[in-house]
Amino acid sequence: MSTRTRLLNLIALLGILGFMFGSTSCTGPAAEKYTATTGITPGQTALLAGKWWLDYEQAKAVHAVPLTSSKQVTNPQP
């Protein structure tokens, strides 16, 4: 993933979390307003963000290019 894409994803995530925590609180009438607006509770939002982060890390690990030393690449053994 390119640096620009990572930056945009980070900005989007921070925007979502900023909306959740900055404009509302996790308890009381503000949480009810957040739930009415988004359809999920603030706790569920935090759990989803954690799940998405773990899925991202797992996908990044699966698709990582294996590293080889330069000696193996430049001096192959017959």
Residue, then its C-alpha position, 0 to 999 in steps of 0.5 A: m500500500s502506498t504512503r498516500t493511501r495509508l495517510l488517507n486511511l489514517i485520516a479517515l479513521l481519525g475522522i471517524l474516531g474524532f466524531m465519535f469521541g469528540s462530539t459525543s460521549c460514550t454514556g448518556p444522551a450523547a451516546e443515544k444521539y450517536t447510536a441514533t445517527t450511526g445505528i451502532t453504539p460507541g463500543q461497537t464502533a471501537l470494536l469494529a475499528g480494532k477488528w478492521w485493524l487486525d484484519y489489515e495487519q493479517a492481510k499485510a502479513v499474508h501479502a508481504v513479499p519475502l525478503t531474500s539476501s542480496k547474496q542469494v540473488t546475485n550469486p545463485q548456486p548451480 
